[in-house]
Amino acid sequence: MTELTHHTRNIRLAPRKVRLVVDKIRHKRAEDAAAILTLVPNRAAVPVRKAVLAAIDAAKAQGMDTKTLIIQRAWADEGAALKRIIPHSRGQAWPIMKKYSHVGIVLKPADESTKS
């Protein structure tokens, strides 16, 4: 297998905030990305780091060399949303959308990603 795709679903953060963190690790070595995410102060860095480590473990289970893995693609999509309301003046109700995110990571060995 030349590449591995890993999905982490239902992260309880808005995708707009998760994308800020995912942009920092794109096209980096997988192990370096996990190290970078320990230093990122955003709250989304913790679940994204877990997703990267899970992708590395999945690649290791398939017999890929984890030292040469590069994050070829990484993205954050919008998931489901919990719909809540907050009471407001004059009998009104204002909506609150508690959004969830899905993170996808594609890992490729370094020698193959440079050829394409």
Secondary structure, 3 states (H helix, E strand, C coil): CCCEEEEEEEECCCHHHHHHHHHHHCCCEHHHHHHHHHHCCCCCHHHHHHHHHHHHHHHHHCCCCHHHEEEEEEEEEEEEEEEEEEECHHHCEEEEEEEEEEEEEEEEEHHHHHHC
